[in-house]
């Protein structure tokens, strides 16, 4: 159960149980919060990049390469 607490999408579900049972230390809670926050920021940056590039290209279907900005 400890490893699942460090996976960002699973942490909000597994960590409260570990905290309630006293299985998680303070450093683990702070660490998991930091890892989850960093993962959330990364997901938002990726989503923003794809969204902005797809809004600019309204005349045709946009491929993944163009959405990521890897081709002109």
VOKEDO-714746 format. One record per residue: z, y, x of N, C-alpha, C, O in turn; chain; residue number from 1. Coordinates in Angstrom, 2 decimals, m for minus. Example, Ala and Ser with C-alpha at 12.3 -4.5 7.8 and 13.67 -1.06 7.14 Angstrom:
2
n_z,n_y,n_x,ca_z,ca_y,ca_x,c_z,c_y,c_x,o_z,o_y,o_x,chaine,num
7.80,m5.69,13.19,7.80,m4.50,12.30,7.80,m3.30,13.20,8.46,m3.32,14.24,A,1
7.08,m2.25,12.85,7.14,m1.06,13.67,7.87,0.03,12.90,8.04,1.14,13.41,A,2
This chain:
72
n_z,n_y,n_x,ca_z,ca_y,ca_x,c_z,c_y,c_x,o_z,o_y,o_x,chaine,num
0.00,m1.19,0.82,0.00,0.00,0.00,0.00,1.25,0.87,m0.42,2.31,0.41,A,1
0.45,1.17,2.09,0.50,2.32,2.97,m0.87,2.84,3.36,m1.08,4.05,3.43,A,2
m1.82,1.93,3.62,m3.16,2.35,4.01,m3.88,3.04,2.87,m4.60,4.02,3.10,A,3
m3.72,2.56,1.66,m4.36,3.18,0.50,m3.89,4.60,0.26,m4.60,5.39,m0.36,A,4
m2.70,4.92,0.74,m2.18,6.26,0.57,m2.89,7.28,1.44,m2.81,8.48,1.16,A,5
m3.58,6.84,2.47,m4.27,7.76,3.38,m5.73,7.96,3.01,m6.38,8.81,3.61,A,6
m6.26,7.22,2.05,m7.64,7.40,1.60,m7.63,8.55,0.59,m6.95,8.48,m0.43,A,7
m8.40,9.62,0.87,m8.29,10.84,0.06,m8.45,10.65,m1.45,m7.69,11.26,m2.21,A,8
m9.40,9.83,m1.91,m9.56,9.70,m3.35,m8.49,8.81,m3.98,m8.31,8.84,m5.20,A,9
m7.79,8.03,m3.19,m6.75,7.15,m3.72,m5.35,7.74,m3.56,m4.42,7.34,m4.25,A,10
m5.20,8.69,m2.65,m3.88,9.25,m2.35,m3.15,9.84,m3.56,m1.94,9.62,m3.68,A,11
m3.81,10.58,m4.44,m3.07,11.13,m5.59,m2.51,10.06,m6.52,m1.61,10.34,m7.31,A,12
m3.03,8.85,m6.44,m2.55,7.78,m7.30,m1.53,6.89,m6.61,m0.61,6.39,m7.26,A,13
m1.66,6.69,m5.31,m0.77,5.77,m4.60,0.46,6.45,m3.99,1.53,5.86,m3.93,A,14
0.30,7.67,m3.54,1.40,8.34,m2.84,2.60,8.65,m3.75,3.73,8.51,m3.30,A,15
2.41,9.06,m5.00,3.60,9.30,m5.84,4.50,8.06,m6.00,5.72,8.18,m6.05,A,16
3.87,6.89,m6.07,4.66,5.66,m6.15,5.45,5.41,m4.88,6.60,4.98,m4.93,A,17
4.82,5.69,m3.74,5.52,5.51,m2.46,6.65,6.53,m2.31,7.71,6.21,m1.78,A,18
6.42,7.74,m2.78,7.46,8.76,m2.72,8.64,8.38,m3.62,9.80,8.53,m3.23,A,19
8.33,7.89,m4.82,9.38,7.51,m5.78,10.24,6.37,m5.26,11.44,6.33,m5.53,A,20
9.64,5.44,m4.53,10.42,4.32,m4.01,11.07,4.62,m2.67,11.84,3.81,m2.16,A,21
10.76,5.79,m2.11,11.34,6.16,m0.82,10.65,5.50,0.35,11.18,5.47,1.46,A,22
9.45,4.98,0.11,8.70,4.27,1.14,7.92,5.22,2.06,7.52,4.82,3.15,A,23
7.72,6.45,1.63,6.93,7.41,2.42,7.85,8.46,3.04,8.71,9.03,2.36,A,24
7.66,8.70,4.31,8.42,9.73,4.99,7.81,11.10,4.74,6.69,11.22,4.25,A,25
8.56,12.13,5.09,8.09,13.50,4.89,6.82,13.75,5.69,5.90,14.39,5.20,A,26
6.76,13.24,6.91,5.56,13.44,7.74,4.33,12.79,7.11,3.23,13.31,7.24,A,27
4.52,11.64,6.43,3.40,10.98,5.76,2.89,11.81,4.58,1.68,11.93,4.37,A,28
3.80,12.36,3.82,3.41,13.18,2.67,2.62,14.40,3.15,1.58,14.72,2.59,A,29
3.12,15.07,4.16,2.43,16.25,4.69,1.07,15.85,5.28,0.08,16.54,5.08,A,30
1.04,14.74,6.00,m0.22,14.27,6.58,m1.26,13.91,5.54,m2.43,14.26,5.67,A,31
m0.84,13.21,4.49,m1.75,12.82,3.42,m2.25,14.06,2.68,m3.42,14.12,2.29,A,32
m1.38,15.03,2.47,m1.81,16.28,1.83,m2.87,16.99,2.67,m3.84,17.51,2.14,A,33
m2.68,17.00,3.98,m3.64,17.65,4.87,m4.98,16.90,4.87,m6.03,17.53,4.79,A,34
m4.94,15.58,4.95,m6.17,14.79,4.95,m6.92,14.97,3.63,m8.14,15.11,3.63,A,35
m6.20,14.97,2.52,m6.82,15.16,1.22,m7.43,16.55,1.09,m8.52,16.70,0.54,A,36
m6.73,17.57,1.58,m7.25,18.94,1.52,m8.51,19.09,2.37,m9.47,19.73,1.95,A,37
m8.50,18.50,3.56,m9.68,18.57,4.43,m10.86,17.84,3.78,m11.99,18.34,3.81,A,38
m10.61,16.69,3.19,m11.68,15.95,2.52,m12.23,16.74,1.33,m13.44,16.74,1.09,A,39
m11.37,17.40,0.59,m11.81,18.21,m0.55,m12.69,19.36,m0.09,m13.71,19.65,m0.72,A,40
m12.31,20.01,0.99,m13.12,21.11,1.52,m14.48,20.60,1.98,m15.49,21.25,1.74,A,41
m14.51,19.45,2.64,m15.78,18.89,3.10,m16.69,18.55,1.93,m17.89,18.82,1.97,A,42
m16.13,17.95,0.88,m16.93,17.61,m0.30,m17.47,18.88,m0.95,m18.63,18.92,m1.36,A,43
m16.65,19.92,m1.04,m17.11,21.18,m1.62,m18.22,21.82,m0.79,m19.17,22.36,m1.36,A,44
m18.12,21.76,0.53,m19.17,22.32,1.38,m20.49,21.58,1.22,m21.55,22.19,1.16,A,45
m20.42,20.27,1.14,m21.63,19.47,0.94,m22.23,19.76,m0.43,m23.44,19.95,m0.55,A,46
m21.40,19.79,m1.45,m21.89,20.05,m2.81,m22.50,21.45,m2.91,m23.52,21.63,m3.57,A,47
m21.89,22.42,m2.26,m22.42,23.79,m2.28,m23.77,23.85,m1.60,m24.68,24.51,m2.10,A,48
m23.90,23.18,m0.50,m25.16,23.19,0.25,m26.30,22.57,m0.58,m27.39,23.14,m0.66,A,49
m26.03,21.43,m1.17,m27.05,20.76,m1.99,m27.37,21.59,m3.22,m28.53,21.72,m3.59,A,50
m26.36,22.15,m3.87,m26.57,22.93,m5.09,m27.40,24.18,m4.81,m28.36,24.46,m5.53,A,51
m27.05,24.94,m3.78,m27.78,26.16,m3.47,m29.23,25.85,m3.14,m30.14,26.54,m3.62,A,52
m29.47,24.84,m2.35,m30.84,24.50,m1.99,m31.63,23.99,m3.20,m32.83,24.23,m3.28,A,53
m30.98,23.31,m4.13,m31.70,22.81,m5.30,m31.98,23.93,m6.30,m33.00,23.87,m7.00,A,54
m31.14,24.93,m6.40,m31.37,26.05,m7.30,m32.55,26.89,m6.81,m33.33,27.40,m7.61,A,55
m32.69,27.02,m5.50,m33.78,27.79,m4.93,m35.13,27.12,m5.22,m36.13,27.81,m5.42,A,56
m35.17,25.81,m5.25,m36.41,25.05,m5.48,m36.51,24.65,m6.95,m36.18,23.52,m7.30,A,57
m36.95,25.54,m7.79,m37.05,25.23,m9.21,m38.45,24.81,m9.62,m38.64,24.36,m10.75,A,58
m39.44,24.95,m8.74,m40.82,24.67,m9.12,m41.22,23.20,m9.00,m42.21,22.78,m9.59,A,59
m40.47,22.42,m8.24,m40.81,21.00,m8.05,m39.53,20.21,m7.79,m38.45,20.77,m7.58,A,60
m39.70,18.89,m7.81,m38.56,18.02,m7.56,m38.14,18.14,m6.10,m38.98,18.14,m5.20,A,61
m36.86,18.25,m5.87,m36.32,18.44,m4.53,m35.85,17.10,m3.97,m35.07,16.39,m4.60,A,62
m36.33,16.76,m2.77,m35.90,15.53,m2.11,m34.57,15.75,m1.38,m34.14,16.88,m1.17,A,63
m33.95,14.65,m0.99,m32.66,14.74,m0.30,m32.78,15.44,1.05,m31.88,16.18,1.45,A,64
m33.88,15.23,1.75,m34.06,15.89,3.05,m34.08,17.40,2.90,m33.46,18.13,3.67,A,65
m34.81,17.86,1.88,m34.86,19.31,1.66,m33.52,19.85,1.17,m33.13,20.96,1.54,A,66
m32.83,19.09,0.37,m31.51,19.52,m0.13,m30.53,19.66,1.02,m29.69,20.56,1.02,A,67
m30.62,18.79,2.00,m29.74,18.86,3.16,m30.21,19.88,4.17,m29.48,20.21,5.11,A,68
m31.44,20.40,3.99,m31.95,21.41,4.90,m32.53,20.86,6.18,m32.60,21.56,7.19,A,69
m32.97,19.59,6.16,m33.48,18.97,7.37,m34.98,19.12,7.53,m35.53,18.80,8.59,A,70
m35.67,19.61,6.50,m37.10,19.85,6.63,m37.43,21.20,6.01,m36.67,21.72,5.19,A,71
m38.55,21.74,6.39,m38.93,23.08,5.89,m39.70,22.99,4.61,m40.09,24.02,4.06,A,72
